[in-house]
Amino acid sequence: MVGNVYMEYDIFFSYPHKDAKEVQNIFQALQAEGLKVWIDNSEIRDFESITKSIVEGLAHAKVLLAYYSLNYWRSRACQWELTAGFLAAQREGEARRRILVINPEEKEGHIHPVELRDELFQKAPADAEALRKLVQSVKDHISGIKNTIGDIHALTQPSWYGRKGAGSNRFVGRLPDMWRIHSALHALKVPVITGAVASAVVQVQGMGGVGKSLLAEEYALRYAAAFPGGVFWLRVPGNDDPKAVMGEEREAESIWQISDFAISLGISVKDRSPAEIEAHLTRELERRGLPYLWIVDDVPSGMERNALQKWQAPHPSGKTLITTRTKEYNALGTLIPLGILEPEEAYELLTLRRKPTGKAEEDAARILTEDLGYHALAVDVTGALLDAKKGLQSFAEFRKNLADTQKDELEYASKLKELLPTGHEKSIASTLLRSIRQLEPEGLDFLRLASVLAVAQIPASFVSSVFSEVDKLDEESGNNRAMLAFNQVENLSLAEGSDEESGAKTVHTLISRTVRFRETMPERIDVIQAAAVSVLTDRLSVIADGSIHSELKLEVAHARQLVNKGDDISTANLTGWLARYDHQQCAYRSAEMLFRRELDIQNRILGDEHPNTLRTMSNLAVTLGAQGDLAGARKLNEQVLEIRRRILGDEHPDTSNSACNLVVTLFNMGDVEKAREILREHLLWLLSRDPATLEANQRMLREILTEIKPRSNQPEQLEGNPA
């Protein structure tokens, strides 16, 4: 290293260690011209080994000079240096003024971001005269710059709202893709060079398992300095089975995620409608005036354009990044197709855990990645499986066995043709199935559970509770079984953990689909699903406490998936609690749909006069009234009141509640005379009774009646939420 971190430098020389010999002559020529150059002669392999001196060296230099060879864009360390310098320089307003490129390659297509492919970059010098001209050009450019790049913040964690990103130590390659995303999101600043369509929206589109969500997460973490306003992560439900999630349920998910963001930014959501909450969030984002990244992950097919637009950033200071498998939305914003890994990237991923020994093994590993179609998920899972077989099976033996496709693997491969690289379905299907076969009962049960849930993080405590419920275990035994399961699936890369307090796990939809296909004990999935319904019903039954709604967000996502999978009374009960949740979130369309679904099941199984059926009818009436359908609410309230009077009698607490609901609806409709008639016939008797002889809800109604009887034709105090 030349110099020390407290000096100021003219140049921070960024280069890959593999090109050290080619760089040395340039470095010496720059020094000979009196330029102060910071250079590191050590081989840097990854983020962890980038030292504090490099960060401070870059921060105290006027420009970053990149020796941008093919090795350069494959080097994570070099790309981190370039990203840090580029983002810091962008804050100044003109990144290309601070980033100079020497290109030793014939073409410039490997240079990212594309903003650097202009007149500022130089070819690598072929002789002494070319070297002199290059050095003079750099010297002339630097002479106009008086200050240094400044503090570098590109590796600091961004403020994160929604699902927190932690990155992955198995993330490889995709560097050009990240720069394409960044260039497209900021295309308005350099439209001539990029040739991109001016748009605040970028969508990453690709087949399942190629790493779209991980790419979005890595981009957000690595390019955090470009978004001081934070990263907002939204998950759109329904990609695993678009037909199972209705538009109303998707709207409800959007409402609670927006509300969660608002709460995180210190905005009160109490007694505010979804439109008011979003308006306050928009104003807060405008007041802060900071660029932010708005990630909309896993957008399913079949969404209407106006519905999808509602998921985008609410204020122009935000940049929207969408991930999706479908090609339906190609006309929206800037499209960045994400395909398979490059061969070198796939080889790096395959051999991260276990290195081949000798050329024959290296060749076998490279051919194996080709067999797998360079598909990211398949390569990652195969790498984990190879590591598990270390000392038992060589790379060549593994590949030979993989070619011996079994009957079920061929059958499953035929089902994956539309989802995976053409011609590689058999190898990928074999890999996924064989990895799952390695699991012990605990790991299998976890994947069985994941296969019936939403494609969302699964809280560790929820898994433990389901295990305890399904096998009647005590809490400690359930926890131990869950820990064993997590260890098994993570070791085989069949699930990803998180750094969040919940210890949540994520299972890719391709893994879940594989589990559903290969299941030899369907009855086990049935009992696990029933246990999940039971646990979620118990957890959602506390929704009366609105302060814990944000703590239930993952449970709610999984409940939405499960209520579409059954039509028994247990599922109906969960559906009802989910409907109550949506009602309290003012997601009335979803609440109505869910109450109607619950009511259909209850009518069929319990009958139309069962107490639970009548309660659901009352709840549906409240939700209809909240949407302005007062005629529909009145009809239901009249039906419930008539049945309860006939079965329970006039003085039963449930009858009093029904009369109260009908009175409120009639007042809201303007039918004051009819409302007074119901009050006289069904509620005024409460005033003549000793409060001590009444039930709790009747005492409350009596107190309200005492207040409103002499003075009000509009009993607002009687309004409420579903019971």
N, C-alpha and C positions, 0 to 999 in steps of 0.2 A: 504494500500500500504506500502511496506517496502522500506526504503531508499529514496533517492531523485534523480532527473533526472541527476544531475551532477556527480554522482558516477559511477564507473564501476562495472559491475556485472559479475559473472561467468555464471549465468543462467537467461534467460528470460523464465518463466514458462507459457506456453500457454495452457489453458484448458477451457472447456465450463462451464458456471456457474452451469448448472444442475449437474455437477460432482464435485462440490466444496467439498462435504464431503469426497469423495474418495481421492481427491488430497491432503487434509490437512495433512495426515500422511506422505506422501512423501515429502511435502514441509518442514515440521518440521525436518525430518530426514536429508535432504540436509543441512539445516541450522546447525544442530547439528554437522555436519562434517566440519564446518567452511566455507561452500560455501556461497557466496553472491548471493541471489536469488531475482530477481524482480518478483513480483506477484501482480495482480490487483484483489481485492475482489468484485468489483462492477459487476453488470450484464450488459453486453454490447450487444446491439441488432442489430445495423447496422453500416454502414460506418460513418454516421454523429456523432455517439456517441463514436467513437474511439478517445480518447483524445490525445493531444500532448504528454503527459507524457508516453503513451504506445509506441509511435513512438520513443521517445528519450530513453526509457528504452530498447527497442529492439536494437537500434543503439549502445548502450553502454554495451551490453552483449556479452560474448564470444560465447555462443551457445543458440539456442532456443530448449527447451525441451517441446515436445507436448504430452499431455495426449490424445491420438488419439482414442477416443471412437466413437461410432456411433453418439453420440450427437455432437462430434467435427466436423465431416465433414458436418453436417447440420447447423453449426453455421457460419454465414457470418463473424462475428468478428474474430473467430478463423482462418478461412480460409484466411482472409486478413493478419493476423499476420504471418501465415505460408508462404503465397505467398511472402510477403515482405522479410521475412528472407531468403527464398529459393533463390529469385532472387538476393538479395544482396550477398549472399554466392556464387552464380554462377559466379558473376563478379570476385571473387577471384580464381575461377577455379574448386573448389570441394565443391558442395553444401552439400553433405552428411556429410562432416566434421563438419558442423555447425548446422545441424538439427538432433536432437535425438528424438526417438519416443518410448513412452510407450504405448503398445497396451493392453487394458483390455478386448478385445473381443476374442472369440474363434478362429476366422479366421482373415486373414489380407487383404481380398479383398476390404475392405472399405478404405484402406490407399492409398492416392494419394498425390503426384505423385508416380508412381510405383518405382522410384529410391530409395524411402525410405523403400521398402520392402526387406531389406537385413539384414546382421548380426548385424547392428547397433541398430535395434530396440529390445526392451525388453518387456517381458510380465509384466502385472501389478502384483506387489508382493502379494502373497497369505498369507504370514506369516512374522514374524519378520526376519527370516534368509533370505528370499527372498528379503525383503526390504533392508537389509544390503548389500547384493550382488549388488542390483540395484544401490544403492547410491555409492558404491565403484567403480562400473563400470563407472558411470557418472564422478566421481571425477578423475579417471585415464585418461579418455578421455580428460577432460578439462585441465589436467596438461600439455598436449603437445601443448596447444594453448596459445599464448602470447598476441594477440591483440583482439579487439572487432570486431563485425560484420561490423561496419562502418555506414555511413549515409544511411538512407533508402529513396529510391526515387520511390517506387512502385506505389504511388498514384498520382504522378505528371502527368499532361497531356502530352501525347507524341506529337511530331511534327506530324501533320496530313495533308496528301495530298489527295485531292479528297473529297468525302463526309465526313464531320466531324462527329465523333462519340460523342454522349453525354451520352450514357447509358440510363437506365430506372430505376426509383425507384420501378418498379414492377417486376424487374428481380428476379426470385427465383430459387434456386437449381442449377443444372447443374455443380456443382463444380467438381465432378469426370470427367465430360466431358471436362472441361477446362484444368484439369491436363493431361488428355489423349492427348489433342491437344498439350500442351506444351511439354510433354514427346516425342510425335511423331515428333514434329518439331526439337527437339534437340536429336533425337535418336542416332545419330552417337557418342555422347559422352559416352553413357553407353549401348552399344548394347547387352551385356551379360544379364543384368538385365531385360531390356525391351523386348528383343526378337523381336524388331520391325525391319522392312525392312529399310535399310538406304535410306533415301529419303529427298529431300528438299521440297516435296509437301505433304500436308495433305488435305484431302477433308472431309467435314462434309456433310453427305447425310441423307435426311429425307423427310417425306411428308410435304405438304404445311401447314403453320401455327404452326409448332412445335417450331419455334424460332431459326432457323439456323442463320439468319443474326444478330439477337440480341445477340446470343451466340458469334459470331465472334467479334461483337462490344465490348461486355463486356470483352472478352478475351483480346482484344487489349488495352483496358483502364486499366484493372487490372494488366496485365503483361507488362506494358509499359517499365519498367526498363530493360527488356530483349532485347529491340529494340531501342537503342539510335539513330539509323539512321532514326527512324520515322515509321509511318504507312501509307501505300499507299492503298487507297481503289478504286477498279475498279468495275463498274457495267456492266455486260454483258446483252445486250438487248435481248428480245425474249422469256422469260420464260412464260409470260402470253399467248402468241400465237406464238410458234416457227415458224409456217408456214408464219406468217406475216412479219417476219424480214429476209431479205436475208443475205447471207454471206458477200456480199459487204458492206451492211449497218453496219453489226457488225464490220467489219474491220475499217470502218470510225469512229465508236465510239471508238475503241481502239486507233486510231491515235490521236484523239483530247484529249483523257484522258492522253496519254503519253506526248503529247505536253504541257498539263496543268501542269503535274508534272515537266517537264523540266523548264518551266517558273518560277514555284515556287522555284526551286533550283538555279535560277539566270542564266539559260542557254538561250541564244538567239535562237529563232526558225525562225527568219526572213530569207527568201530565202534558207531554208534548207528542204530537203526532209524528209519524215517520217523516212526512214532508217538512215539518218544522225542525226536526232533529237534523235532517240533511242540510237544510238551509243554514242552520247555526254552524254546522261543520264547515260548510262552504265559506261562510263569512270568516270563521276562525283561520282557515287555510289562507284566505285572502289577506287577513290582518297580519299573519306571520310573514307572508311575502317570500317564502322560501321554496325552491324547487323540491318536489317530492316524487317518489316513484310509487305508482299504483299498480300492483300486480294482481291480475285476475287469472287464477290458475285453474286449469283443467276444464275449459269451457266445452260443454257437450254439444252434440249435433242437435238440430231441430229447434234452436232458439230463433225467435223472430228478431229482426234487426233492431227494432225499437226497444225490445226487452234487453238485448245485449248492450245497447248504448247506455242503459240505466246503470250498468255495472261499471262503467268507465269513470275515470277521475272526475270529481264534481267541480273542480276549479282548474282553469287553464295553466296554473303554475305546476300542475301535476303531469307526469308522463305515464301513459298507460301501457303496460306490457302484458299481453295475453298469451297464455299457452293453450293449445288445443290439438286434438288429433284430426278433427274434421277439416275438410277443404271448403266447407259451405261459406265461410266468411272471408274468402280470399280477397274480396274487394274492399275489405275494411282495413284502413291504414296501410302500413308497410308490412309486407309478408316476408318472413325469414324462414324458409324451409329448413328443418333440422333432420339430417339423415343419419346414416350409420357413422361409426367412428372411422377415422383414418387408420390404415393398417398399423402404423407405429403406435398410435394412441391405444388401439385395442390390445396390442402386445404388451404395452406398459401396464394396462389395467389387469390383464390376465396374470401377469407375473409380479404384481405388487406384493403379494403375500409369500409366494414361493418362487424362487428363481430357478430357471432351468440350469442344469449342469452339463456343459459341453455343447458342441455345435449340433449334434443330432437332436438333443432335447430342445434347443432353441428353435431348430427348424420345425420340430413337431408342434411346438407352442405356436409358432407363426401360422402353420397350416391349420391348427385348431381354431384360431381366431377367424380364419377364412371360412372354415366349416360352419362357424356360428354366424356368419354374415356380418361380422364386426358389429353385432347388435349389443349395445351397452349393457343392458340388464342381463342378457344371456352370458356375455363374457364375464361380468362381475360374479354371477352365481357360479359359473364354471371355475373361476379362480378360487372361490371359497371351497368348492368341492375338491379341487386339486390339493389345496392346503390340508384338508381333512384326510386326504389319502397319502400324505407325505410319508415316504418310507415303505409304502404298500403298493403304489402304482406309479409308473413313470408317465411323463407327458405322452409319449408314444403309445403306451399301453392304454392310457385313458382314451386317446383318440380312436384307437382300434376298437375298443369296447363301445364307444359312442356310435360307431358306424354300424354296429349290430343292433339295429333298431327293433324293439319289441312291438308286438301287435298293438298294445294300447298306446304306445308312443306314436305309431303311424296314424292311428285313428285321431289322436289329439292333434297331430300336425295338420291333418286335413281341416281341422276347425280353426286353425290359426293363419290360414293362407292370406286373409285380408289384413292381418295385423302385423305380419313379420316380413322381413326381406325375402323376396321371391327366391325359391330354390333352397332356402336354409331352414324351412319349417321343421323338418325332421330332427336336425341336430339340436335346435333350440328346444323343441318339445321334449326330447330325450333328456336334455340337461335339466330342465325344470322338474320333470317327473322324478328323475333319479336323485336330485337334491332333496326333494320332499320325502322320498323313501328313506333317507338317512336319519330322519327325525325320530325321536323317542315319542311316547304317547303325549307327553306334556306339550312338546312343540307342535305336534299334529293337532291337538285340541285348540291351541292358539290360532293356527291357520284356519281351522274349521270355523272358529268364532269370527275371524277376520273376513271369511268368505261370505258371511251373511250380513256384514255391517257395511256402512258407507266407506267410500275411498277417502278416509280422513284419519287423522291420528287417533289412536286408541289408548286412553289413559290406563296406566298400569293398575291403578286401584280398581278400575272397572273389570279388567281381566281377572284379577284376584277374586273379586266378588262373584263373577260368573262361575269361576272354578269352584268356589265354595258352595254356590247354589246347586250346581249340576251334580256334584258328587257328595253333597251334604258334609262338607269339611268345615272345621273351625277356621277362624280368621288366619291364624299363623300357618296352618297347613295350606290354605288357599294362596297365601303370599309366597310360600316356598315353592309351590307348584308353578306359580306364575314366573318366579325368578328362573326356574329351570327351563321353562318354555322360552323365555326371552334369550337366555344364553344360547340355546340350541338354534333358534331361527336367525339370530344376529351373526353367529359364527358361520353360518352357511349363506349369509347375505340374502335371506328370504324375508327379512324385515330390517328396517332402519330405526335406530333409537333417536332420541332428541336430548338436548341439554336442558329442557324445561323441567320445572319442579314436578310436573305430573308424570315424568318418566314415560311419556307417550311413545308408542311405536307406530310405524307406518308400514303397511304391506301394499306392494304394487298390485294394481288390478290384474295384471297377467298372472301373478302368483295366486291370487284369490281364484281366478278362473281355472287355473290348473288344479287347485285343490277340489273345486266343485266337480271337475271332470273325473279325477282319479279316485274320488271317494268310494271306498268299499264298505263303509259303514254309514249309510245315509241316516239311519236311525240315531246315530251319535250326533250328527249335525242337527237333527230335529230337537233333541233334548238340550243341546247347547243353545240353539236359537230360543227355545222356550225359557231357558234360564236367563238369557240376555234380556228378553222382554220383561221378565219379572224384576230383574235388577234395575232396568231403566225406568220401569213404572214406579218403583220405590224411590228412585232418585228424583224423578220429575214431580213427584207428589208434593214437593216442598215449594212449588212455584208461587204460592201465595206470598212468599217472601221475595219481593221483586229485587232486593239488593243482591241476590245470588244468581241472577239470571246469567251474568257473564261467565260464572263458574260452570254453567251447565252447557256451554256451547258445543263441546264435543259430544256429550250425551245426546243433545238435541239432534245433531247431525245423524247420529246412528239410529236414533228413534225414527227419524223420517224414513230411513231405509227399511227398518223392520216392520213398520205399520203397513207397508205395501206387500209384505210377504205372507200375511196370515189373515184369516177371517174368523178366528175364534174369540171367545170373550176376553181372554187375557190380552190379545192384540187390540181388541176394542177399548179396553181400559187404558192401555198405553196411548192409543189414538186420542182418547179424550183428554189426557193430560197434555199431550202435545198441542191439541187444539186450544186448551186454556193458556198454554205458554204463548202461542201465536196471538191470541186475543189480547193478552196483557202487553204484547209488543206492538199492538195496533195493526198486526198483519191479519186483517179481518177476512180477506178473501180465502186465505189458507185456513184460518180457523173455521170458517163456514164449511169448506170442503171436508175438513177432518171431522167436524161434528156430524155432518151428514153421513160420512162413512161409518162412524161409531154407531149412529142411529140405525143404519141399515142392518148391521150385525146384530144389534140388540133386538130389533123387531123380529128378525128371523129366528133367533135363539131364545130370547127371553119373553117375547110377546110385547104388544104395544101398550100394555098397562102396567108393566113391571116398574117398580120405583126407579131403577137405573135408567130405563128407557125414558121415563118422564123427566128425569133430571137432565138428560141429554137434550130433550126437546126444549126445555127451559133455557139451557145454555145456548142452543142454536138460536132461539128467539132473541136473546140478549145480543148475540153477534149480528143478527140481521138488523136489529134496531140501531146498532152502532154504525152500520153501513147506510142507514137511511131507508131501509126496506121495512117501514113501520107496518104496512099492511100484512106482510109475511110474519112479522113478529107478533102482531095482534092475533092472527089466526092460530098460531102455535100456543100462545099464552091462553087463549080461550079454551083450546082443546085440553091443555094440561089442567086448567082450573076445573073444568067440568069433570074430568076423570078423578081428580083428587078429592073433590067434594063428594062424589058418589062413593068412592072407595074408603076414604079416610075420614070424611066428615068436615063440617065447616070450621071447626076449632083446632084442627091439626096444624102444627107449625108449617108443614109443607104446603098445605092449602093456603095459609096466610101469605107465604112467599109468592105463590102463584097469583094471588089476588093483587099483591103489591106490584109484581111485574106487569100485570095487565093495566093497572092504574097508571103506571109510568108511561107505558106505550100509548094509552089513550090521551093523556095530557100532551105528549109530544106530537100526536096527530092533530091536536086542537079540538078533540071531542071532549070538552070539559064536562058536559052534562053526563055523558056516559061514564066518565071517570068518577064523578061524584056518586053516581048510582052504585058502582062497584065498591067504592069506599064505604057507603052506607050499608050495603048488604053484607059485605064480607070482612070489613076491617074495623069499623067504628066500635064494634062490640069489645074490642081490646081496651078501650078507654074506661069501660065499666068494671074491669077486672083488677084485682089486686096483683101488682107486678110479680109478687112472690109466687103466684100460681101459674105464671106463664113460662114458656121455654125462652131460652136466651134470645133467639132471633125475634120472637114475638115481643119481648120486652123492648128490644131496640126499635121495632116498628111502632110500638106504643109511644115511646119517647118522641119519635119523628112526627107521629100523628098529633101529639100534643102541641108540637111546634107549628105545624103547617095548617092545622084545622082552622084557626081564626084568621089567617092572614094570606094564604097562598093558593093560587090556582095552578102553580107550577112546582110540584114537589121534587125539585132537583135532588134533594137529600136521599130519595129512594133509589137513585140510580146505582148500579153496581157492576161487578164482573161476574162471569160464569161461576156457578157453585162448584 
